[in-house]
Amino acid sequence: MVRGKGKPLKRKKKRKPGKPAAGTGRGVPKVSKRARRVAHGFVAASPAATDATDMPLMERSAQGVRLNRWLAEQGVASRRKCDEKIFDGEVSVNGSVIMEPGYRVQDGDDVRLNGTRIQTSRRLYYLFYKPRGVLCTNDPRETRTRLCDLVDPMVPGRVYPVGRLDEDSEGLLLLTNDGDFAQLVAHPRHGVRKTYVCHVSSAINGADVARMKEGIYMDGVKVVPEKIRIVKRMPSATSLEVTLHEGRNREVRRLLARFGYGVKRLKRVRIGNLGLQGIKRGQLRPLAASERDALIAHAEGKTLEELGAPVKRKRSRRAVSTRGTGTRSEGGPRGSGGGARSPRKKSSSRNSGKGPKRGA
């Protein structure tokens, strides 16, 4: 198709039905079958997800768990959808229809949905590197890329994020189906440290950093950062590392905006004792039981011994005798600890392998 003497017009290619256009957001994630098998096998082999009875080392309430929360933790649906199912009379406990979301479920109760018994799901704990441009939501009406679009093909059960990162931020996210664990890590009163690295498109002077350390008021509450330090200073940009113990909405961006600085990029690099080492953007890995227990201990301000978790102790080095008359002290360098190293035995031939010595 030609118009005048100009270049021929290119016809737009028709989009195949069922395939989202580029940039429209949600679509089928590109995950191969082999990648899924590897991810499921990795999860099954993880010490943190080997058994459904592997519960976190937190004390469960003696009064039980709310019914709507229990259903959500088993992966039935979101808590709001579970409320609707309860009000519709679809849920029964021990043979009686329960229409109260606040009903307390005890261990061993027979909970059924439309007559089908709900099996207790195992606890799952993951560390996920969230990319930029991904929303932490499960809203089916959302057309942009959601977190569940990336995560669901790689996990054997329903999980949800512990806390949130906004669409323009990236970095560390914890995923779980354990409500107690999520509450312990996300709630501000437990003070779990969260560290961010932010890039500001302007130079920041030391006076403003000192004022930031004093804190600001957000939503009527004074928020004081635990630590702020300049990682890299350039003529027209600055990289800051900010450590907080609260998880308010867009806290780092609001803190810097109060002093007139706009955040160009923001990445969460650490939650408690967990970091992003060994994981690439868009990937996840299950937490080991030791990592989960250490994070719980950090949140509760206790040691692993107080929680009753097994602690791996380092084996002490034994005193090893040296070639000399003395012995090496425990943990010291070789040859030290009171004994001089014996001289090396001289070879019978000073220049072995080089033929006979001249004049011999």
N, C-alpha and C positions, 0 to 999 in steps of 0.2 A: 504494500500500500504506500503510494508516493504522493506527496503534496507539493506541486510545483517542481522546482529544481533542487529543493533541499534534500536532506538525508531522509531515507525511508523511515517511517514511524514504526516503532517496535510495539507489537501487540503484547498486552499483559497476559502472562500465563495464568490460566485458571487454576485456582487452588483446589487440590484434591479434597473431596468431602471427608470430614473427620480429622483432618490434619490442621492444627492451628497455624496461623500465619506467624512469620517471624516477628518477635517483639510483642505478641499479644498476651504472653504470660503462660498460663498453665497448659501443659501438654503431657504426653507420655514421656517420662524420663528415659534417656538412653542408657539402659543398664542391661548388659548381656546376661544370658542365662548362667554362664560360668561365673560371672561376678556375684550373682545372687547365691549360687551354691557355695562359693567361697565365704561370703558374708554369713550365711546361715551356719556353715560349719565352724567358723570362727566364734560365733555366738555360742554355739552348743559346747564348744571346748573351753569357754571362758569359765574361770572359777566363780564369777559373779552371777552366772545364769545357768548353772548346771542342775538346779533342783528347785521346784516350786516352794519347798519349805525353807529355802535360804532367805530368811527374812532379815531386814536390817536390824542392827543391834540397838534399836530404840524401843522403849517400853510402849506397847500398845495400850490404849485406854481400856480399863477394866469394864467400862460400860459398852464396849463394842464400837463398831464403825457405822456411821450413817448409811442408810440403804442406798441413797442416790450416789454417794461417793463410792461405796463398795461396788456398785454396778459399773461405774465409770472406770474404776481400777481394773476390773476384769475385761475391759475392752468392749462392753456392750454398746456404748455410745457416749456422747458428751454428757456432762452432768445435767445440762438443761433438757436434753432429749430423754435422759433417764427419768427426770421429773415427770415429763409428759407420759411416759410409759407407766409410771406408778399411779398417776392420777386416772389413767384409763383402765386400771385394774388388771394390767397384764402381768404383774409381779406378785408372786406368792412366797411366803416364808413358812416352812414346816407345815405346809398344807393349808395355810390361811392367807387369803388375799390381803395385801397390805397396801393402803392408799395414802401412807404418810411417809414423805421422803426422809424425815428425821428418825424413822424407826432404826434402832440399833441392831446390827447384825453381829452375832457372836460366832466364835470359831465352831465349826461343825454344823451350822445351820444349813438346812436344805432350801436353797433359793432357786426358784424356777421362773422362767420367762415364757409365758404362753404354754405352760405345761412342760417345757424342756428345762432340765436341770442345768444350771450354769456352773461349769467347772472352774475351779480356782486357777487363775493363770499365774505363771511364774513371774518373778520380779525381774525386770530388765533395766539395765543401767548402761547408758552410752555416753560417749564424748563425741561431739559433732563439730566440725569446722564449717560454720555457716558462711556462705559467700554473700557478697553484696547483691542487692536486688531481689532478695528472698524475704517473704513475709512470714512472720511467726503466727500463723492463723490456720484454722481448719475450715473457715467459712466456705461452703460450696459455691456461693455466689461470686467469690473473688476470681477475677480473670488473670491476675498476675501470678507469678510463680510462688507457690506456697511451700512451706517447710515440709509438709506431709507429702508433696509431690516428689521430693527428692529422697525422703527417708523411708516411706512405706515400702517401696520395692526391696529394701535391703534389710528389713527387720522382720522377725517372725510374729510379732504382735503389735498392738496399738501402743504407741508411746507419745508423750507430749513434752514440750520444752519446760525446763525449770527456769522461770524468768523469761525475759524476752530481749531481743536485739531488734532495733528498728530496721527498716528496709535498707537504709543507706549505710548501715554498720555491718561489720563482719567479725568473725572470731569464734571464740569458744562458747558452746552451748551444751548443757547437760540434758539428756533425754531419758525419761523414765516413765513407768506406769505405777510407781510407788508414791502415793500421795504424802505419806509421812516424810519420806526423804525429800520430796520437792518442797514441802513446807519448811523443813529444817534448813535447807540451803537458801531458799529465796527470801524468807521473812527477815526484815531488818533487825529484829531484836536479837537474832542469833549472831549477827556481825560477821558473816563469812566474807572474807576479803575478795574483792574483784578488781583486777588490774587491767587498765586500758592504755593503749598507746594511740595518741591522737596527733594528727598533722595539721598545723595551723598555718594558713597562707599569709603570715606576717610575723615580724619579729616581736618577741615578748621580752620585756625587761624584767629585771629581778624584783622591782617594786611591786609589779602586778602579781608575780608569783607569790610573794610574801602575803599580799592581800587575799589571794585565793586560799592560802593555807588557813586563814582565819575563818573561812566559811561564809556562806550566804544563807538567806532565808528562802526556802521553797515551800510553797503551800502552807505558810504559817509556821514552819518548823525549820530550825537552824540546822543546816547540813555542813559538816566540817570534813573535808577530805583527810584521810589518814596520812597520805603521802603524795607530794607532787615534786617531780624533779624534771629538769630539762635534759633530754636524751641527746638532742642535736640542735645546734643553733646555727642558722644560716642568715645571710643578709635580708632575705625576703620570706623566710619560712622558719618554723620551729616545730620540733617534735617533743612532745611531753609524755611522761608516764604518770598516770593518775591512779591511785589506789583508793578505793572506797569500801566501806563496810555496810552500805545501804544500797538498795536497788530501786531507786525512784525512777520514774519515767524520764528518759533523755537527760539524766542527771549531769553527765559530763558536758554535753552540748549547752545546757542551760547555765552551767557554772561558767564556762568560757564566754558565752554570749553576754553575761552580766557585766563583763569587763571589756566588751566590744570586740571579741575575737570570734571569728567563724571557723568551724571545724571542717577541714577539707576531707579528711579520712579518719575513721575511728575503728579500732580493732580491739576486741577483748582478748587478752593474751593469757589470763590466768584466773582461775576460780579456786580459792583456797590453796591446796597443794597440787592442783592439776594444771598442766600447761598444754601447749599445742605441739610439743615436740613429737616428731614422727608421724604426723597426720597432715595430709594435704587438704587444700580447699575443696569442700564438697564431699569429703569422706568422713567416715565415722569408725569408731572401734568400741568394743564393750569395755567397761571398767572391770578391773580385777577386784576381787573381794577385799584385798588389802588397801587398794586405793579408795574404795567406797567407805571402808571402816575408818580410814585416816581422815576423810572429809567429815564424817559424822563426829569423830572425836574433836576435830577443829571447831565444828559448829557448836558443840555442847561444852567446849572448854575443858574436856577431859582427856586423859591418856588412854591408849588402847588397852592397857591393863585394867583400868577402871571399867571399861565397857565390856571386858571379858573376851576381847578379840585376840586371836593368836598373834604373837609378835615374833618376827624373825630377828634373832639376835646374831650379831656378828661373832664368828668364831675367833677366839683369841689365838694369837700365834704362840706356839710353844717355843721354848728356848732350844735352839738348834746348835749343836756343837760344830765348831769350825775345824779346819784342818790343823790349827795351832793348838796350843795348850789351853786357851781360854774358851769361853762360850759366848754366843751372840745373845745379847739381851733381848727381851720380849718386845717385838715390834721395832727393833732398831735396825740399822743398816747392816748389811752383811760385813763380817769381819770386825765389827765393833763389839764392845761389851767386855773389855778386859783381856782379850786374847789377841795376840798379834798373829797375823796370817802367816802361815809357814811358807817359805820360799818354794817356788816351783822346782820340780825335779828337772834337772838338765838332761837333755837328750844325750844318748851315748855318742851320737855323731853330731857335731856342731852344725854341720851343713849337710844334713841328710837329704838325699835326693839330688844332690848337685855333683855327684861323682867323687872320686878320690881327691883328697887334699893335696895341693902341690907340695912337693918335697917329702911326701910320705914314703 
